[in-house]
């Protein structure tokens, strides 16, 4: 490596670190905690997204409690990988395991079962679809959004359905407050006969307004998709 001993560096002499690598002040520990929490927070979202795409929550809610073999048949999944997902859901509290049987934690049964009117499955599926795009954010920035993002196990046709379901799920609880505010402001005092709703894809708001104003007529303006 060296032509002569004189060419070799003194083994006791260490190169000086650049100033940029020497911390000038101790970092705020809260900042470090925040960065680590933000960097690792995707894991819970991905767990819930996998549960929603596989419809695992509905299976557990319907069966009450089920062993791994039963769930493998129900969901058509290999035992090893399904066990990993189930154990991870148990670790964060969305499910529990007693002996060899798994069940949803009671607080989440209505929220994670597609058969419940209170379910958030559409929200979770849409969040997972968004996560797939966010994961490629650096590539999208560099390539001017020309990155092909793979779809989930439910296919591309499921993505707009989940997006609309997500919108409705999040908006529905706010509609009674909206109607109350409109009444209090006097906006509905003249009993409007025509309503124009822009972007009301599933007619969620239209149905709510027409229930309040049965003599009115609603026109929805939205994209064809």
N, C-alpha and C positions, 0 to 999 in steps of 0.2 A: 504493500500500500504506500510505503514511503521509500524514497531513493536512499536515504541515509538516516541515521539516528537523529541527526540535527534537524531534519525536516519534520520529525514527529512533534506534535504539540506536547507541552508540559502536562502530564496527567493530573496535576494538582490545580491547573489553571482552568476555570470554568468560564464559558462565555457569559458576558453580561446580558441580562434579560432586557428586551426592549421596554421602554417606559410604558408602552401601552399594555404590557402584560403584568405590570406591577400595580396592584390595587392601591389607589391613593387614599381611599376611605373605605371603611367597612360597609358593605351593602346593607340596606334595610332588610332585616330578616322577613318582614311582611311581604316585601317585593319578591323575594325568593320563593316563599310559600305560595304566593299568588300565581307566579309563573309555573310552578310545578303542578298546582291544582288545575290550571287552565290546560296545560299540556296533556294531562292524563284524564281529563274529564270525558274524553270521547268514548272511553271504555264502557261506561254505563249506558250511554246512548246507543252504542253498537249492540250491547246485550239486549236492550229492549227492542231494537230494530229486528234483530234475529228472531226474538220471541214472536214479534208481530208477523214477520214474513212467513215463518213456519206455522203460524197459528197455534203455537204451543200453549198460549194462555187459554184459548178456547177449549183445547183438549183437556187441560188440567181442571178447568172450571166444570166441564161436563162430567169428567170422571171422578172428581172430588179428590181422590188420591190414586196414584198409579205408579207401578214399578217401572224400571227402565225398559224391560222387555216389552211391556204393553205400549209404552210411548214410542218405542222404535217402530212397532207395527203401525201404530196410529199415524205417525208422521213420516214413515218411510225413510228413516235416518239410521246410520250406523250407530252402534251402541257406544263406541269409544268417544266419538265427537259429541253425541247428544249428552252423554254423561258430563263432559266438560262444560257444556252450556248450562245444564241444570245445576251443577255444583257452583258455577259462577253466579247464577241467579240466587241461589241460596246464600252465598257469601255476602251479597249486598242487600239481602232482606226481601227480595221480591217473591221468593219461594222458600219452602222449608222441606227438610228431609227427615223422615222418621223411619228408622230401620232402612228398608230398601225402597220405600215409597216416597214420592214427591207430591207436593201440593202447593198451590198458590197461597201466599200469605193472605189472611182474611181481608186486610185493608185494600188489596189490589184486585180481588176477584172480579168485581163489577167493571173495573177499568181496563182489565187485560183480556176480557172475554168478548169476542165478536158478537156473541148472542145477547149481550147486555146493551140496552139503549144508552148507557152511560160510558160505553167503551171509548178508549182513546187509540184504538188500533190504527185508524187512518192517520192520526197525528204521528204515531211512532213510525209507520211505514214511510210517510213523507219525510220525516226527519232523517231516516236512514238513506233515502234517495238523495237528500241534500248533502249528507255526509260524504257520499261518494264523489260529489262534485267538489266539495270543500277540500277533500284529500288531495285533489289535483290542482289546487289553487296556484302553486308556484309554476307549474307547467302552463296553466291557462294564462298567467300574467306574461310569461316569456313568449308564448306562442300565440298571443292575441286571441285567447278563447277558442283555439282550434284543436282541442283535445277531445278525443272520443272517450266518453265515460260509459263503462259497462253497466247494464241494468241488473236488477236483483233477480232472485229466483222466480219472481212472478212475471217477469217480462216488462218490456217498455210500455205496453198498453196499460199496465197497472199504475204507472206513475201519475198521469193526470187524474185518475180516479182517486188516488190517495191524496193528491193536492187539494182537490175539491172537498173531499171528506174532511180533511184537516181544517180547511177554512170554515166549513159549516159547524164542525165540532167546537171550534174556538169562538165562533160568533154567536151561536145560539143562546148561550147564557146571558149575553149582553142585550138581547132584543127587548125583553120586558123593560129594562131601564131606559133604553132608547125611546120606546113608545111613551113611557111616563114623562120623559123630558120633553118630547114633542108636544104632548098634551099641555104640560105646564107652561111651555113657551108660547102657546096659542097657535102653533103651526098647523094643528089639525082642527082648529075651531071652526073653520069654514067648510068642513067636510069635503075635502078635494074629491073630484070625480075621476081624475086621471092621475096615474102615478107612472113616472119614468124611472126605472132602476138601471143604473149603469154598472155592469160587472157582476150582476146577481146571477151567476151561472146556474145554480141549482134551484133558483127561485125561493131561497130560504126567506129573504126579506119580503119578497112579494107576497108569499103566503101569510106572513105575520101581519103585514099591512092590510091585506084584504080581509083577514079575520077581524081586524079592528074597524075596517071601513068596508063593509060587505057590498055597498052600492058602487064602489069605485072600480075602475078598470086599470090593470097594470100592464105596462109594456116593458119588457126586459131587453136591454141592449148589451150584447157581449160578443166575444169572438166565437167563431163557428166551432172551434175545438172544445 
